[in-house]
Amino acid sequence: MSDKSKFAIPIAVSLTILGYILLYFLIFQHKWIHVVSELEYLMAKRYTVTVDLAIEPNHLPNDFNAREKLLTEINGILLKRIREVDHNSTDANTGTLSYTISRVLYPNDMVWLLSTKGEIAFYQTFEASEVISYFAEIDKALAKTIVKQKMAEAEARKTQGNASVGDQLFADFIPDSMAEERTLSEVKRENGNPLFEILYVNVNGDFSNSNGNIGEGPIVGRAFIKDTAKINSYLSLPETKQLLPADLKLMWGTSTFTQEKTAIALYAIQQPYQLSEPPLSGKFIKDASHTFSDSFPAVDFSFNIQGSSKWERMTKEASSSLINGRPVKKCIAIVVDNRVFSAPRVQQAILEGKAQVTGIENLGEAINLATIIKSGELPVPVITQKVIIK
């Protein structure tokens, strides 16, 4: 046998084996992605995190024994969430708790795991097409209010002789001594869309402020996190609240949409005005576990008998909705502490009392959400006093 033939067979066998390996990964690609995610999770850098918490003052009992009982209940739930703890203490005198945990993969997630109340709720939603027109009316009403207010205050300062270009609050509405006074129409043009300048509505699928087709789903629009407080203040004004339907509840999402993670979505939630509680809450959940869906982390959970009945009714209504006589399969919002975590579209009634949360960025986040659901909701909110990450 020649030297070439001696090497030819091993090379051929090696290439064949390599081919089978590649074929295996192609056929079972989703499983390979799962393995990679698990390996990344296991091999990533770990931290030691210390978190000091306190019961919110408004919920702190005056009686010492009541405080001690409440702290014991909170501590029991939190220990279920973190499983292994290096140091744990509670102080009934101050209503505080402290935890030190080592080998933490995501420090910020651990802080969230300890500090979140863990209130899980499920809501029906509106399609954006059902509610966008209300926001257009709000934008017009806000423009009129702002223009009248700023013109009146500018006129008052001029009358009092206090007008100056350096006026910080209304500088844009005070004419320069070398220029003509601005007309009412000019001020209107500059302040024509106070809401839509910071809330990028769900139009044409790109959340622009232009006219066009309204996007599908319950997202009204998106905004930079820095603008959400102003939007909330606009939407809480008496003159704007009266323009919204009584059963429309607005909630911000948890997921960010820009690479810098600076923008979030505003969802249109359907909450019957006669109900103060959500149609379905986390107290009806029996079990939860992290998993994968289409190669991305997800959380599966199941309801008890009563919850399964409520879930079947909700999914049946969502999957057989009508908008202007047209059948539409709507979304159900899965909410954690009054923030929309996910809003999957319901294709059909779910009879077996099961559900899945998708749209999760990483495996750690999926594990944490499953842990929150399984451990249960804190009886009262807690606040984070101090965080140390090493």
Secondary structure as UniProt FT lines:
FT   HELIX           3..27
FT   HELIX           29..43
FT   STRAND          47..55
FT   HELIX           57..59
FT   HELIX           64..82
FT   STRAND          87..91
FT   TURN            92..95
FT   STRAND          96..104
FT   HELIX           107..115
FT   STRAND          120..125
FT   HELIX           128..160
FT   TURN            165..166
FT   TURN            168..170
FT   HELIX           171..173
FT   TURN            177..178
FT   HELIX           184..190
FT   TURN            194..198
FT   STRAND          200..201
FT   TURN            204..207
FT   STRAND          219..224
FT   HELIX           225..227
FT   HELIX           228..235
FT   HELIX           238..241
FT   TURN            242..243
FT   TURN            246..247
FT   STRAND          248..256
FT   TURN            259..260
FT   STRAND          263..270
FT   TURN            273..274
FT   STRAND          280..281
FT   HELIX           282..284
FT   STRAND          285..293
FT   TURN            294..295
FT   STRAND          296..303
FT   HELIX           305..319
FT   STRAND          321..323
FT   TURN            324..325
FT   STRAND          326..328
FT   STRAND          331..336
FT   TURN            337..338
FT   STRAND          339..342
FT   STRAND          354..357
FT   HELIX           363..375
FT   STRAND          382..389
//
